[in-house]
Amino acid sequence: MVSHSVWIVGTSRTGKTARLVEQFCSWVQPEKQHTELFYTKKEARKKGVRIPEFLYLKQTEPGVLVLAANDDNRRELGDIIVTSTLGKYPVRAKTPLGFFQDEVILFWPLLINSLNLKAQFPVRLRPETEQELATKLWRSQLDEEILQVAGVNESRLVRRILDLLQLAAYSGVHCEDIAQILTRGLGENTTTLEPEFLASLLIDWRNWCLERGLLTYGIITELYSQYLLSDRNYQQHLTKRYQAVLADDVDDYPSVARLLFELLLDRGAIGAFSYNPDGAVRLGLGADPKYLEGLAKRCRVEILSEPPPESLGEQAKQMVELVTEPMVLVSLPEIVHSIQTTSRAQLLRQTAEVIADAIQSQQVQAEEVAIIAPGLDAIARYTLVEILVKQNIQVESLNDQRPLISSPVIRALLTILALVYPGLGRLVDRDAVAEMLVVLSRKQQPPENSTDVMNRIYSRDAINRVSTDIDPVRAGLIADYCFVPHPDRPNLLPVSAFERWDRIGYAATTAYNEILEWLEQQRSQQELRLIPSPISLLDRAIQRFLWNGSNLPYEQLAALRELLETAQHYWEIDTRLRQIAPVETTPQTTIIEFIQLLRRGTITANPYPVRPIGGARKAVTLATIFQYRSSRRSHRWHFWLDAGSPLWAKGGAATLFGAPFFLQDRLGEPWTAEDEKLAEEERLRRILTDLLSRVSERVYLCHSDLAVNGQEQLGPLLPLVNACVTVISEATAN
């Protein structure tokens, strides 16, 4: 029997997503002369037109489930489908995890009955809150001896254990079976903790969360795959709601997604799936591409082999062969260039200068350039951004997840909390007060349509250095002479407490008095309990000193939204925990823990939406390999930073501990050194094939002989670098 579902296979940028949308449109938008026939089967029968059953997608419910690998791709795919069909059909675009979460919350009463849970509305834990609560729950069991055996600090160990629950849930493994999987996978490895101990911690954690109605991504996925998908009532509701499913880039989906797809297909739904054999970007983070590929047996397979006209084509294959088979003598394509230095500092500066010269000479536009590295440290980011911004070239860091505490604006707001609420004096010092005074005294921005704004709107350097009434020197003097430390009530004195307060100047004195007056007002209101929560105080401070009728740059606006969302979530969870088990702590304890959480460098979730609204920024893209491949972008020019680094073949942060143990084709099998070697070779091949299909004109291999730590770089891309040197040398000789 011929399947009406479609399995679309192709490498990057071969048109898989476009074909997916085209397939959907063919289901819902037939030829013009028979348009009305596809709205009702009755009309088709009247006119004697034979139309395959699978084409009857109606404008009314049930709808169509559309899935994408990540949130950015989801929004783009949803927009394309809605635009292509003029918004006539009910389309629900989600990521797999987003869909699981919505379903678990929607059918929570069903889970309450089947699992005998307490009847309370569920609340999802953000990753930073999940880690803090798990640390508190396990702290008595994670003693020094345990940490010594694990070889990592407490924070890293807690994250690693929580990731095991997530990996198990993605693969459809019960939490109770994790110990068995780890026992088989780890074997005689004595450098890790006992599997039974890890599993017991996770079972305690899961039960603790369910008792309080708290959900993590791992718990959500386990509830969905183990309980909801097997429930007959849920199955009936699911199949009534969806008559078709479209899934893009299924090579990045967890294995439980296949269970969902098979259930829908078994119940009569039709599907269209796209698969990239050179993708698997999230392999190591829960994705199981081989298991998802098995779904192709139930579909009609279409292979898209035509590369985009502007891609490198055969030249890319030659470069991949040169790396994967170094003994093969292959000439390097002319589009490959090399930037080589001795030290990495020289490399960063020279790379930025080459980019700046190319953009200023109009060889390429800023938005057509991408800098891609296996790992980007703070020094590399700062150096590249600083040099390019000085040349009036914007830089966009893809998904730059820096800790909130790294933003001066955020640190200033936390200092305000410590000055207004009692009992927080030990969390504030003179340096923090001085920084707060500088941040809160920013001058009023000129009107949006003024010439001054238009002149500096594209200069990040100007945006980040907004003028203030209190400069750092005056702020330091005020903090030294007017700040009175106190463990319970730290205080700021009038500027006249400084004998030479005339040195401060009129503008700075006026700004300081305004800040002082506002703080006193907030303190008095706090004592009268007129401030509902610390979130309200943060919002007041933002409205009074930061927003102030001006348009904040996107980076600052995103940081402020992250802070408010994080704080709101934190107090929501605190309220839930106090309702379940009242504690003898004061509200100030929660504020202290919140500030300490951020000061530990916790990276909070990005606010929604995570990107600016409007047209694409005219900026150079700066990203790690994982970030760039996940974004599915393409550029005319690529600069591959640290081309000699061994990290090109490593999974790094994109590979979780124990991930290979939970792949369906090798569930629980030991992971040997040979397996690791083969995995690195395959990962490198996929990375090169993928990146080379996303560049159309030129690739720069940016290599320094010495790494940051002074060691010689001997990474897997060195054959490319050496071949490029040979080509350049021969050209120079001629």
Sequence and secondary structure as in RCSB ss.txt:
>XXXX:A:sequence
MVSHSVWIVGTSRTGKTARLVEQFCSWVQPEKQHTELFYTKKEARKKGVRIPEFLYLKQTEPGVLVLAANDDNRR
ELGDIIVTSTLGKYPVRAKTPLGFFQDEVILFWPLLINSLNLKAQFPVRLRPETEQELATKLWRSQLDEEILQVA
GVNESRLVRRILDLLQLAAYSGVHCEDIAQILTRGLGENTTTLEPEFLASLLIDWRNWCLERGLLTYGIITELYS
QYLLSDRNYQQHLTKRYQAVLADDVDDYPSVARLLFELLLDRGAIGAFSYNPDGAVRLGLGADPKYLEGLAKRCR
VEILSEPPPESLGEQAKQMVELVTEPMVLVSLPEIVHSIQTTSRAQLLRQTAEVIADAIQSQQVQAEEVAIIAPG
LDAIARYTLVEILVKQNIQVESLNDQRPLISSPVIRALLTILALVYPGLGRLVDRDAVAEMLVVLSRKQQPPENS
TDVMNRIYSRDAINRVSTDIDPVRAGLIADYCFVPHPDRPNLLPVSAFERWDRIGYAATTAYNEILEWLEQQRSQ
QELRLIPSPISLLDRAIQRFLWNGSNLPYEQLAALRELLETAQHYWEIDTRLRQIAPVETTPQTTIIEFIQLLRR
GTITANPYPVRPIGGARKAVTLATIFQYRSSRRSHRWHFWLDAGSPLWAKGGAATLFGAPFFLQDRLGEPWTAED
EKLAEEERLRRILTDLLSRVSERVYLCHSDLAVNGQEQLGPLLPLVNACVTVISEATAN
>XXXX:A:secstr
   S EEEEE TTSSHHHHHHHHHHHHH   GGGGGGGT HHHHHHHT    GGG   SSSSEEEEE SSHHHHH
HHHHHHHHHTTT S EEEE HHHHHHHHHHHTHHHHHHHHT  S   EE  HHHHHHHHHHHHTTTS HHHHHHH
TS HHHHHHHHHHHHHHHHHTT  GGGHHHHHHHHHTT TTS  HHHHHHHHHHHHHHHHHTTEE HHHHHHHII
IIITT HHHHHHHHHHEEEEEES GGGSBTHHHHHHHHHHHTT EEEEEE TT  TTBTTTB HHHHHGGGGGSE
EEEE    TTS THHHHHHHHHHH TTS     TTEEEEEESSHHHHHHHHHHHHHHHHHTTSS GGGEEEEES 
  HHHHHHHHHHHHHTT EEEETT    GGGSHHHHHHHHHHHHHSTT GGG  HHHHHHHHHHHTB     TTS
HHHHHHTT HHHHHT  BSS HHHHHHHHHHHEE  SS  EE  GGGSTTGGGG HHHHHHHHHHHHHHHHHHHH
HHTT S  HHHHHHHHIIIIIITTS   HHHHHHHHHHHHHHHHHHHHHHHHHHHS  S  HHHHHHHHHHHHHT
T      SS S SSS  SEEEEEEHHHHHHHT  EEEEEETTTT GGGG  GGGS TTGGGG GGGTT    HHH
HHHHHHHHHHHHHHHHHTTEEEEEEEEEESB TTS B   TTHHHHHHHHHHHHHHHH 
